[in-house]
Amino acid sequence: SFAEVKCSLCVVGIQALAEMNRWREVLSWVLQYYNVPEHLPPKVLELCILLYSKVREPQVMLEVGSSWLRAHGNQSLPEFGSLLELYLAQVLLPLGRFEGAEELVRGCAVFDSEQQLEFLSTILESRCRWAQQEQARSAAEEQQDPATETVLGVLSQKLLTMLTLLRRALRSMSNHFCLLPYKKMLLATFLLYLVVVRLDPASPTSLPFIYKLVQLFRQAWAAVLSPIHRPAIRN
């Protein structure tokens, strides 16, 4: 029939979008052909739930699955029980929606009391595991906080020590450079600029001046690199 062909084509389209890593477009693409979630075929709904559960985005199917399961026309379908169980296991329980899961199970008139008790027991077990995981996570965070504070304290102390050493080094360098003969260095730099920029080294008239300038620069350089003798302290 036309409905079966349409459903088969949608199944192929879902698989193609998933293989192309375009799974975010699956639900909107499917709803273009079925308009509302209540009209989705069971096979299409099953594939969507499995797909978004595999990519760890079960919240995408939260409203869609709930609307489909609450529709009275779908509750008479033979796939309803398996889809409800799949929706609970892959969407509601992983998201911690335990109250919504219990309300959905109790509101389904197609289940007898034994089936409802079975579903409610599954929900209760999942709630207990969720609570245990939350307690373990809280205990791990409490144990991690002192260790984190210790590590941060050690790093802060090391950073403070490095900043202190850097400040001392900068102060020592500034004190050393303050004692250098800046006048000689500036004069040598200025004369070197005249030689490179204003004089022609190939000209014979500039050779004596260049020779004297080189000697002067050497003397200034030796004065800069020579050790600094401090005056003796008198009693």
C-alpha atoms as a printed R data frame, in Angstrom:
    type eleno elety resid chain resno      x      y      z
1   ATOM     1    CA   SER     A     1  0.000  0.000  0.000
2   ATOM     2    CA   PHE     A     2  0.940  3.652 -0.243
3   ATOM     3    CA   ALA     A     3  1.463  3.904  3.552
4   ATOM     4    CA   GLU     A     4  3.862  0.936  3.548
5   ATOM     5    CA   VAL     A     5  5.852  2.337  0.621
6   ATOM     6    CA   LYS     A     6  6.033  5.727  2.310
7   ATOM     7    CA   CYS     A     7  7.230  4.136  5.553
8   ATOM     8    CA   SER     A     8  9.866  2.085  3.706
9   ATOM     9    CA   LEU     A     9 11.183  5.148  1.912
10  ATOM    10    CA   CYS     A    10 11.388  7.051  5.228
11  ATOM    11    CA   VAL     A    11 13.330  4.167  6.777
12  ATOM    12    CA   VAL     A    12 15.820  4.292  3.884
13  ATOM    13    CA   GLY     A    13 16.078  8.074  4.222
14  ATOM    14    CA   ILE     A    14 16.772  7.834  7.955
15  ATOM    15    CA   GLN     A    15 19.546  5.325  7.357
16  ATOM    16    CA   ALA     A    16 21.044  7.497  4.603
17  ATOM    17    CA   LEU     A    17 21.055 10.636  6.755
18  ATOM    18    CA   ALA     A    18 22.628  8.716  9.626
19  ATOM    19    CA   GLU     A    19 25.388  7.352  7.377
20  ATOM    20    CA   MET     A    20 26.128 10.889  6.117
21  ATOM    21    CA   ASN     A    21 26.368 12.091  9.747
22  ATOM    22    CA   ARG     A    22 23.313 14.298  9.245
23  ATOM    23    CA   TRP     A    23 21.369 12.737 12.097
24  ATOM    24    CA   ARG     A    24 20.285 16.165 13.392
25  ATOM    25    CA   GLU     A    25 18.043 16.506 10.336
26  ATOM    26    CA   VAL     A    26 16.289 13.161 10.743
27  ATOM    27    CA   LEU     A    27 13.373 14.155 12.963
28  ATOM    28    CA   SER     A    28 12.531 17.376 11.115
29  ATOM    29    CA   TRP     A    29 12.822 15.552  7.778
30  ATOM    30    CA   VAL     A    30 10.456 12.780  8.885
31  ATOM    31    CA   LEU     A    31  7.896 15.209 10.302
32  ATOM    32    CA   GLN     A    32  7.726 16.927  6.912
33  ATOM    33    CA   TYR     A    33  5.938 13.839  5.593
34  ATOM    34    CA   TYR     A    34  3.864 12.926  8.672
35  ATOM    35    CA   ASN     A    35  3.147 16.449 10.007
36  ATOM    36    CA   VAL     A    36  2.561 15.398 13.671
37  ATOM    37    CA   PRO     A    37  4.358 12.831 15.876
38  ATOM    38    CA   GLU     A    38  1.124 10.858 16.463
39  ATOM    39    CA   HIS     A    39  1.054  9.818 12.791
40  ATOM    40    CA   LEU     A    40  4.552  8.324 12.724
41  ATOM    41    CA   PRO     A    41  4.659  4.621 11.853
42  ATOM    42    CA   PRO     A    42  5.983  2.387 14.676
43  ATOM    43    CA   LYS     A    43  9.049  1.407 12.634
44  ATOM    44    CA   VAL     A    44  9.979  5.043 11.963
45  ATOM    45    CA   LEU     A    45  9.512  5.985 15.616
46  ATOM    46    CA   GLU     A    46 11.642  3.039 16.692
47  ATOM    47    CA   LEU     A    47 14.485  4.022 14.362
48  ATOM    48    CA   CYS     A    48 14.388  7.642 15.558
49  ATOM    49    CA   ILE     A    49 14.535  6.610 19.219
50  ATOM    50    CA   LEU     A    50 17.447  4.245 18.585
51  ATOM    51    CA   LEU     A    51 19.319  6.809 16.480
52  ATOM    52    CA   TYR     A    52 19.118  9.692 18.943
53  ATOM    53    CA   SER     A    53 19.895  7.362 21.828
54  ATOM    54    CA   LYS     A    54 23.031  6.148 20.024
55  ATOM    55    CA   VAL     A    55 24.284  9.706 19.461
56  ATOM    56    CA   ARG     A    56 23.493 10.499 23.124
57  ATOM    57    CA   GLU     A    57 20.770 13.018 22.350
58  ATOM    58    CA   PRO     A    58 17.693 11.242 23.789
59  ATOM    59    CA   GLN     A    59 16.046 14.505 24.800
60  ATOM    60    CA   VAL     A    60 15.246 15.135 21.122
61  ATOM    61    CA   MET     A    61 12.671 12.319 21.251
62  ATOM    62    CA   LEU     A    62 11.210 13.307 24.606
63  ATOM    63    CA   GLU     A    63  8.132 15.194 23.383
64  ATOM    64    CA   VAL     A    64  7.733 13.187 20.183
65  ATOM    65    CA   GLY     A    65  7.691  9.830 21.951
66  ATOM    66    CA   SER     A    66  5.374 11.076 24.666
67  ATOM    67    CA   SER     A    67  2.882 12.439 22.120
68  ATOM    68    CA   TRP     A    68  2.915  9.194 20.150
69  ATOM    69    CA   LEU     A    69  2.442  6.964 23.208
70  ATOM    70    CA   ARG     A    70 -0.367  9.076 24.653
71  ATOM    71    CA   ALA     A    71 -2.385  8.961 21.433
72  ATOM    72    CA   HIS     A    72 -5.314  6.548 21.919
73  ATOM    73    CA   GLY     A    73 -5.143  5.377 18.315
74  ATOM    74    CA   ASN     A    74 -1.569  4.122 18.789
75  ATOM    75    CA   GLN     A    75 -2.277  2.256 22.016
76  ATOM    76    CA   SER     A    76 -4.171 -0.420 20.103
77  ATOM    77    CA   LEU     A    77 -1.223 -1.197 17.830
78  ATOM    78    CA   PRO     A    78  0.629 -4.483 18.449
79  ATOM    79    CA   GLU     A    79  3.974 -2.598 18.592
80  ATOM    80    CA   PHE     A    80  2.794 -0.303 21.379
81  ATOM    81    CA   GLY     A    81  4.180 -2.374 24.273
82  ATOM    82    CA   SER     A    82  7.645 -2.766 22.770
83  ATOM    83    CA   LEU     A    83  7.793  0.933 21.837
84  ATOM    84    CA   LEU     A    84  6.783  1.965 25.349
85  ATOM    85    CA   GLU     A    85  9.510 -0.225 26.813
86  ATOM    86    CA   LEU     A    86 12.034  1.174 24.321
87  ATOM    87    CA   TYR     A    87 10.978  4.758 25.109
88  ATOM    88    CA   LEU     A    88 11.379  4.129 28.829
89  ATOM    89    CA   ALA     A    89 14.785  2.448 28.481
90  ATOM    90    CA   GLN     A    90 16.316  4.805 25.908
91  ATOM    91    CA   VAL     A    91 14.736  8.193 26.649
92  ATOM    92    CA   LEU     A    92 12.983  8.679 29.982
93  ATOM    93    CA   LEU     A    93 15.171  6.633 32.329
94  ATOM    94    CA   PRO     A    94 18.557  7.864 30.968
95  ATOM    95    CA   LEU     A    95 17.295 11.427 31.407
96  ATOM    96    CA   GLY     A    96 16.117 10.773 34.978
97  ATOM    97    CA   ARG     A    97 12.440 11.404 34.148
98  ATOM    98    CA   PHE     A    98 11.155  8.835 36.644
99  ATOM    99    CA   GLU     A    99  7.951 10.611 37.601
100 ATOM   100    CA   GLY     A   100  7.012 11.067 33.951
101 ATOM   101    CA   ALA     A   101  7.742  7.395 33.310
102 ATOM   102    CA   GLU     A   102  5.489  6.268 36.172
103 ATOM   103    CA   GLU     A   103  2.716  8.599 35.028
104 ATOM   104    CA   LEU     A   104  2.969  7.288 31.475
105 ATOM   105    CA   VAL     A   105  2.775  3.646 32.595
106 ATOM   106    CA   ARG     A   106 -0.181  4.222 34.903
107 ATOM   107    CA   GLY     A   107 -2.021  6.185 32.224
108 ATOM   108    CA   CYS     A   108 -1.867  3.396 29.653
109 ATOM   109    CA   ALA     A   109 -5.145  1.485 29.810
110 ATOM   110    CA   VAL     A   110 -3.886 -1.299 27.540
111 ATOM   111    CA   PHE     A   111 -1.767 -2.835 30.304
112 ATOM   112    CA   ASP     A   112 -3.123 -5.005 33.051
113 ATOM   113    CA   SER     A   113 -1.992 -4.689 36.660
114 ATOM   114    CA   GLU     A   114  0.758 -7.292 36.277
115 ATOM   115    CA   GLN     A   115  2.305 -5.520 33.279
116 ATOM   116    CA   GLN     A   116  2.108 -2.175 35.033
117 ATOM   117    CA   LEU     A   117  3.843 -3.619 38.109
118 ATOM   118    CA   GLU     A   118  6.594 -4.990 35.891
119 ATOM   119    CA   PHE     A   119  7.189 -1.606 34.261
120 ATOM   120    CA   LEU     A   120  7.009  0.203 37.609
121 ATOM   121    CA   SER     A   121  9.533 -2.225 39.076
122 ATOM   122    CA   THR     A   122 11.918 -1.462 36.218
123 ATOM   123    CA   ILE     A   123 11.483  2.260 36.830
124 ATOM   124    CA   LEU     A   124 12.144  1.826 40.564
125 ATOM   125    CA   GLU     A   125 15.354 -0.118 39.928
126 ATOM   126    CA   SER     A   126 16.562  2.578 37.556
127 ATOM   127    CA   ARG     A   127 15.737  5.270 40.127
128 ATOM   128    CA   CYS     A   128 17.796  3.446 42.778
129 ATOM   129    CA   ARG     A   129 20.780  3.109 40.423
130 ATOM   130    CA   TRP     A   130 20.480  6.799 39.542
131 ATOM   131    CA   ALA     A   131 20.523  7.765 43.239
132 ATOM   132    CA   GLN     A   132 23.578  5.575 43.895
133 ATOM   133    CA   GLN     A   133 25.428  7.144 40.973
134 ATOM   134    CA   GLU     A   134 24.584 10.626 42.241
135 ATOM   135    CA   GLN     A   135 25.897  9.765 45.706
136 ATOM   136    CA   ALA     A   136 29.096  8.298 44.269
137 ATOM   137    CA   ARG     A   137 29.570 11.373 42.071
138 ATOM   138    CA   SER     A   138 29.063 13.710 45.029
139 ATOM   139    CA   ALA     A   139 31.535 11.739 47.148
140 ATOM   140    CA   ALA     A   140 34.109 11.836 44.360
141 ATOM   141    CA   GLU     A   141 33.709 15.604 44.022
142 ATOM   142    CA   GLU     A   142 34.129 16.080 47.770
143 ATOM   143    CA   GLN     A   143 37.326 14.025 47.719
144 ATOM   144    CA   GLN     A   144 38.602 15.892 44.708
145 ATOM   145    CA   ASP     A   145 38.149 19.376 46.206
146 ATOM   146    CA   PRO     A   146 40.932 19.112 48.869
147 ATOM   147    CA   ALA     A   147 43.313 17.647 46.314
148 ATOM   148    CA   THR     A   148 42.487 20.445 43.899
149 ATOM   149    CA   GLU     A   149 43.035 23.065 46.589
150 ATOM   150    CA   THR     A   150 46.404 21.493 47.476
151 ATOM   151    CA   VAL     A   151 47.537 21.527 43.852
152 ATOM   152    CA   LEU     A   152 46.393 25.124 43.426
153 ATOM   153    CA   GLY     A   153 48.231 26.092 46.613
154 ATOM   154    CA   VAL     A   154 51.473 24.535 45.367
155 ATOM   155    CA   LEU     A   155 51.119 26.212 41.971
156 ATOM   156    CA   SER     A   156 50.409 29.560 43.588
157 ATOM   157    CA   GLN     A   157 53.500 29.232 45.788
158 ATOM   158    CA   LYS     A   158 55.677 28.338 42.794
159 ATOM   159    CA   LEU     A   159 54.270 31.244 40.807
160 ATOM   160    CA   LEU     A   160 54.936 33.629 43.675
161 ATOM   161    CA   THR     A   161 58.526 32.370 43.956
162 ATOM   162    CA   MET     A   162 59.095 32.817 40.203
163 ATOM   163    CA   LEU     A   163 57.701 36.341 40.287
164 ATOM   164    CA   THR     A   164 59.956 37.215 43.224
165 ATOM   165    CA   LEU     A   165 63.048 35.903 41.417
166 ATOM   166    CA   LEU     A   166 62.047 37.750 38.247
167 ATOM   167    CA   ARG     A   167 61.622 40.992 40.172
168 ATOM   168    CA   ARG     A   168 65.060 40.597 41.745
169 ATOM   169    CA   ALA     A   169 66.633 39.876 38.340
170 ATOM   170    CA   LEU     A   170 65.008 42.927 36.781
171 ATOM   171    CA   ARG     A   171 66.115 45.120 39.681
172 ATOM   172    CA   SER     A   172 69.695 43.827 39.391
173 ATOM   173    CA   MET     A   173 69.718 44.444 35.638
174 ATOM   174    CA   SER     A   174 68.357 47.962 36.067
175 ATOM   175    CA   ASN     A   175 70.987 48.755 38.696
176 ATOM   176    CA   HIS     A   176 73.724 47.406 36.437
177 ATOM   177    CA   PHE     A   177 72.604 49.359 33.395
178 ATOM   178    CA   CYS     A   178 72.383 52.547 35.418
179 ATOM   179    CA   LEU     A   179 76.147 52.298 36.026
180 ATOM   180    CA   LEU     A   180 77.084 51.879 32.364
181 ATOM   181    CA   PRO     A   181 78.752 54.834 30.559
182 ATOM   182    CA   TYR     A   182 75.789 55.848 28.444
183 ATOM   183    CA   LYS     A   183 77.457 58.935 27.080
184 ATOM   184    CA   LYS     A   184 80.238 56.923 25.438
185 ATOM   185    CA   MET     A   185 77.769 54.408 24.061
186 ATOM   186    CA   LEU     A   186 75.557 57.131 22.620
187 ATOM   187    CA   LEU     A   187 78.546 58.892 21.072
188 ATOM   188    CA   ALA     A   188 79.795 55.674 19.498
189 ATOM   189    CA   THR     A   189 76.310 54.876 18.161
190 ATOM   190    CA   PHE     A   190 75.992 58.341 16.662
191 ATOM   191    CA   LEU     A   191 79.404 58.161 15.006
192 ATOM   192    CA   LEU     A   192 78.614 54.698 13.663
193 ATOM   193    CA   TYR     A   193 75.433 56.097 12.175
194 ATOM   194    CA   LEU     A   194 77.469 58.815 10.435
195 ATOM   195    CA   VAL     A   195 79.802 56.200  8.990
196 ATOM   196    CA   VAL     A   196 77.107 53.890  7.686
197 ATOM   197    CA   VAL     A   197 74.606 56.442  6.479
198 ATOM   198    CA   ARG     A   198 76.455 59.714  5.698
199 ATOM   199    CA   LEU     A   199 79.971 58.608  4.696
200 ATOM   200    CA   ASP     A   200 81.116 56.629  1.708
201 ATOM   201    CA   PRO     A   201 83.450 53.843  2.869
202 ATOM   202    CA   ALA     A   202 84.932 53.563 -0.645
203 ATOM   203    CA   SER     A   203 86.128 57.160 -0.614
204 ATOM   204    CA   PRO     A   204 89.892 57.542  0.244
205 ATOM   205    CA   THR     A   205 89.226 60.681  2.275
206 ATOM   206    CA   SER     A   206 87.011 58.828  4.724
207 ATOM   207    CA   LEU     A   207 89.502 56.060  5.610
208 ATOM   208    CA   PRO     A   208 91.405 57.938  8.395
209 ATOM   209    CA   PHE     A   209 88.180 59.047  9.968
210 ATOM   210    CA   ILE     A   210 86.765 55.508  9.841
211 ATOM   211    CA   TYR     A   211 89.931 54.135 11.443
212 ATOM   212    CA   LYS     A   212 89.734 56.627 14.330
213 ATOM   213    CA   LEU     A   213 86.012 55.919 14.725
214 ATOM   214    CA   VAL     A   214 86.612 52.185 14.982
215 ATOM   215    CA   GLN     A   215 89.218 52.722 17.677
216 ATOM   216    CA   LEU     A   216 86.837 54.970 19.592
217 ATOM   217    CA   PHE     A   217 84.047 52.404 19.339
218 ATOM   218    CA   ARG     A   218 86.358 49.654 20.586
219 ATOM   219    CA   GLN     A   219 87.330 51.771 23.590
220 ATOM   220    CA   ALA     A   220 83.685 52.481 24.370
221 ATOM   221    CA   TRP     A   221 82.794 48.796 24.004
222 ATOM   222    CA   ALA     A   222 85.651 47.782 26.292
223 ATOM   223    CA   ALA     A   223 84.493 50.322 28.857
224 ATOM   224    CA   VAL     A   224 80.982 48.880 28.786
225 ATOM   225    CA   LEU     A   225 82.133 45.293 29.219
226 ATOM   226    CA   SER     A   226 84.812 46.040 31.788
227 ATOM   227    CA   PRO     A   227 84.105 45.116 35.410
228 ATOM   228    CA   ILE     A   228 82.713 47.850 37.612
229 ATOM   229    CA   HIS     A   229 85.050 48.860 40.426
230 ATOM   230    CA   ARG     A   230 83.366 50.343 43.357
231 ATOM   231    CA   PRO     A   231 85.245 52.829 45.576
232 ATOM   232    CA   ALA     A   232 86.667 51.445 48.797
233 ATOM   233    CA   ILE     A   233 84.720 52.031 51.974
234 ATOM   234    CA   ARG     A   234 86.545 54.312 54.348
235 ATOM   235    CA   ASN     A   235 86.391 53.900 58.079
